[in-house]
Amino acid sequence: SLGCDWVIEGGQSMNPSAEDFVRAFGEINADTILVFPNNGNVILTAKQAAELYDRAEIRIIPTKTVGEGYAAISMLDTSSGDTEQIIAEQQEIIASVVTGAVSKASRNANMNGVNVVLGDYISFVGDDVYADEKAANAAALALADKLRAEDYDIMLILCGRDTAEEQRQALEAELHERFKRTEVILIDGGQPIYDYIIVFE
C-alpha cells in the first residue's frame, strides 16, 4: 500500500532465497530497482541476487527492520531521478529510525540487567532487552518511556495478529496521554510472534 511493486513473503525463520529475489526482479519492468530487505539476515541474500541479475540496476537499501523499511518507503522521493541522491536520502531516513518490539519471553534469563521470566512480555531493540512485564501493553509503555518517545515526532505501532482491538485502543489512549507532542499511529500489522512492533521516527 506504500507503493512497492513487489513484496517477497518472509518472516521469522522463513528468509527468502536469492532465487526468490531474482524471480521478483524479473516481474518488475524497471531500469533501476530498489530493494528493502527489512531484516539484517536477508541483506546478504539480496546482494547475491543483485549480482546474479543483469537486466536492471539493482540497488540494496540496507534496511534491517520492518520499521526502517516502513519509514524509508513512506518517505521515498524519486522526483530527482538521481539514484545516488535517492539512496543517500534513504540512508539518512534509516539512520533516524529506532525499531523496538514486544513479544512473549520463550525462556528465563537475565538480559541487560533485566530479569526475564518465561511467559512474560519483554520489550527490546535488537538484542537489548528494556523491560519484562506481565502484560504486552505494559511492556510497550515501558519501552516508550525508556527510549524517551517524547523526543520523536512519530511513534508508529504495528499491532500483531493476536492483539485484541480493546487492547490496542487502551495502548493508544495511554500513549497519547503520556506523550502529547508525539504523533501516535496504530496500524494492523498482522504479524505473528510480535504483539507490537514500535517504530520511533
C-alpha positions in Angstrom: 0.0 0.0 0.0 3.1 2.3 0.3 3.8 1.8 -3.4 6.1 -1.2 -3.6 6.0 -3.0 -6.9 6.6 -6.4 -5.4 6.6 -7.9 -1.9 8.5 -11.1 -1.1 6.9 -13.0 1.7 9.1 -13.9 4.6 9.3 -13.8 8.4 10.8 -15.4 11.4 12.9 -18.4 10.2 11.4 -18.0 6.7 14.1 -15.9 5.0 13.7 -15.7 1.2 16.3 -17.2 -1.2 18.3 -15.4 -3.8 16.1 -17.2 -6.4 13.0 -15.5 -4.8 14.7 -12.1 -5.3 15.7 -12.9 -8.9 12.2 -14.0 -9.7 10.8 -10.8 -8.3 13.3 -8.7 -10.3 12.1 -10.4 -13.4 8.5 -9.4 -12.7 9.3 -5.7 -12.4 9.7 -3.7 -15.5 12.2 -1.0 -14.5 15.8 0.1 -15.3 16.6 0.6 -11.6 15.1 -1.5 -8.8 15.4 -0.5 -5.1 15.3 -3.4 -2.7 14.4 -3.1 1.0 15.4 -6.4 2.8 13.9 -5.2 6.2 15.9 -7.9 8.0 19.7 -8.0 8.7 19.8 -11.7 7.8 18.4 -11.0 4.4 20.7 -8.2 3.2 23.5 -10.6 2.0 21.0 -12.8 0.1 19.6 -9.7 -1.6 23.1 -8.6 -2.6 23.9 -12.1 -4.0 20.7 -11.9 -6.1 21.6 -8.4 -7.3 24.9 -9.8 -8.6 23.1 -12.6 -10.4 20.6 -10.3 -12.2 21.8 -8.3 -15.2 18.7 -6.9 -16.8 18.3 -3.9 -14.4 20.4 -1.9 -12.0 19.7 -3.4 -8.6 20.4 -1.2 -5.5 20.0 -2.6 -2.0 18.8 -0.1 0.7 20.1 -1.9 3.8 17.0 -1.8 6.0 17.5 -4.2 8.9 14.0 -4.0 10.4 10.4 -3.6 9.2 10.4 -0.2 11.0 13.3 1.1 8.9 11.8 -0.2 5.7 8.4 1.3 6.5 9.9 4.7 7.3 12.2 4.6 4.2 9.5 3.6 1.8 6.9 6.0 3.2 9.3 8.9 2.7 10.8 7.8 -0.6 11.2 10.7 -3.0 12.3 9.7 -6.6 11.5 13.1 -8.2 15.2 14.0 -8.6 15.8 11.0 -10.9 19.2 10.8 -9.4 19.7 7.3 -7.9 22.7 8.2 -5.8 20.8 11.2 -4.2 17.8 9.0 -3.6 19.9 6.4 -1.8 21.7 9.0 0.2 18.3 10.4 1.4 17.1 6.9 2.2 20.2 6.3 4.3 19.5 9.4 6.3 16.0 8.3 7.0 17.1 4.8 8.1 19.7 6.3 10.5 17.0 8.4 12.2 14.7 5.4 13.0 14.6 3.1 16.0 12.6 -0.1 15.9 11.5 -1.9 19.1 9.2 -4.8 19.6 7.2 -6.6 22.3 7.0 -10.3 22.4 6.5 -13.2 24.9 9.7 -14.5 26.6 10.5 -18.0 25.5 12.8 -18.7 28.5 14.0 -17.4 31.8 17.1 -15.3 31.5 18.9 -12.2 32.7 19.5 -9.8 29.9 21.0 -6.3 30.2 20.2 -6.5 33.9 16.5 -7.3 33.2 15.2 -10.4 34.9 13.2 -12.1 32.1 10.6 -14.6 33.1 9.2 -17.3 30.8 5.8 -16.3 29.5 6.1 -12.6 30.5 6.2 -9.9 27.8 9.5 -8.3 27.0 10.3 -5.2 25.1 13.5 -4.9 23.2 15.5 -3.2 20.5 17.7 -5.6 18.6 19.4 -7.8 21.3 18.9 -5.2 24.1 16.0 -6.0 26.4 14.5 -3.0 28.1 11.6 -4.4 30.2 9.9 -7.5 31.4 6.2 -7.1 32.2 3.1 -9.3 32.8 1.1 -7.6 30.0 2.1 -6.6 26.5 0.8 -3.1 26.8 2.9 -2.5 30.0 6.0 -3.7 28.1 5.2 -1.4 25.2 4.7 1.6 27.6 8.0 0.8 29.4 9.8 0.7 26.1 8.3 4.1 25.1 9.4 5.6 28.4 12.9 4.2 28.3 13.5 5.3 24.7 12.1 8.8 25.5 9.3 8.7 23.0 8.7 12.4 23.6 12.0 13.1 21.6 10.5 11.6 18.5 7.9 13.1 16.1 6.1 9.9 15.3 5.5 6.6 17.1 4.2 4.1 14.6 2.9 0.8 16.1 2.3 -2.3 14.1 -0.2 -4.4 16.0 0.2 -8.2 15.9 -2.4 -10.6 14.7 -3.2 -11.7 18.3 -3.7 -8.3 19.9 -7.4 -7.5 20.6 -9.0 -4.3 19.5 -9.7 -3.3 23.0 -6.1 -3.8 24.0 -4.9 -1.7 21.0 -7.3 1.1 21.9 -6.1 1.1 25.5 -2.4 1.3 24.5 -3.2 4.2 22.0 -5.0 6.2 24.7 -2.3 5.7 27.2 0.5 6.7 24.8 -1.5 9.8 23.7 -1.8 10.8 27.4 1.9 10.3 28.2 3.4 11.7 25.0 1.3 14.5 23.9 3.8 16.0 21.5 4.4 12.7 19.6 2.1 11.6 16.9 0.9 8.1 17.7 -0.2 5.9 14.8 -1.5 2.3 15.2 -2.0 0.1 12.2 -2.8 -3.6 11.8 0.5 -5.3 11.1 -1.0 -8.8 11.3 2.4 -10.2 12.2 2.9 -13.3 14.3 5.2 -13.6 17.3 5.5 -9.8 18.0 2.5 -8.3 19.8 3.8 -4.9 18.8 6.5 -3.6 16.5 7.1 0.0 17.6 8.8 2.4 15.2 10.2 5.7 16.5 10.8 8.3 13.9 
